[in-house]
Structures are given as C-alpha cells and as structure tokens.
C-alpha cells in the first residue's frame, strides 16, 4: 500500500504553483523544526513520492527532490540567521557612527 499526499490549490489562481511550493517549504520546515519524538518521523526514501495537483496539472516530487527541498530550506534558515546577524552588526556600527558624529558636532559647536 502506498501513502499518497495530495495538495490541491485553486486551479484558476494566479499563484497556484507558488502556493504548492510554499506548502512544500512549510511541510519541510515543520518536519525539520518540529520537536517531536524521532519515533514519529517518516524517513523519505528514493522510491517515495508526493503528487501535487495544481489545477489540471499533476506534479510529482520524488524522494531525492524532497531531500533537496529540505536541504534548501535548511540553507535558507542558515542564510536568514546570517543575514540577521549581519543586519544587527550593521545597525551597531551605524549607531556608533551616529554617536561619534553627535559628539563631534557638540565639540565643534562648543569650540565656536
């Protein structure tokens, strides 16, 4: 017996394909970040597949594609964390520069 997961999107929606992609990313994120017991996890093998029905079109994703999506989601998460750290560092530098400019302006104002 084969388990089948069918994700249906609104066939006439402009973003039907994007919706399916978002769903796959959400499923992958849930799988990777959910703190559930390892006994409840599902191992995806080479022969496993998911069929996505989008309008009149069916897209089939195999085990290797699902693993690629999972790796991509993990890399996106890492990149997101790195970007956040970079933004925080940039904000600290900007704050420091603003403080130095303020101190310099005050000192120059007092001299005149």
C-alpha positions, 0 to 999 in steps of 0.5 A: 500500500502506498501513502499518497499526499495530495495538495490541491490549490485553486486551479484558476489562481494566479499563484497556484504553483507558488502556493504548492511550493510554499506548502512544500517549504512549510511541510519541510520546515515543520518536519525539520523544526518540529520537536517531536519524538524521532519515533514519529518521523517518516524517513523519505526514501528514493522510491517515495513520492508526493503528487501535487495537483495544481489545477489540471496539472499533476506534479510529482516530487520524488524522494531525492527532490524532497531531500533537496527541498529540505536541504534548501530550506535548511540553507535558507534558515542558515542564510536568514540567521546570517543575514540577521546577524549581519543586519544587527552588526550593521545597525551597531556600527551605524549607531556608533557612527551616529554617536561619534558624529553627535559628539563631534558636532557638540565639540565643534559647536562648543569650540565656536 
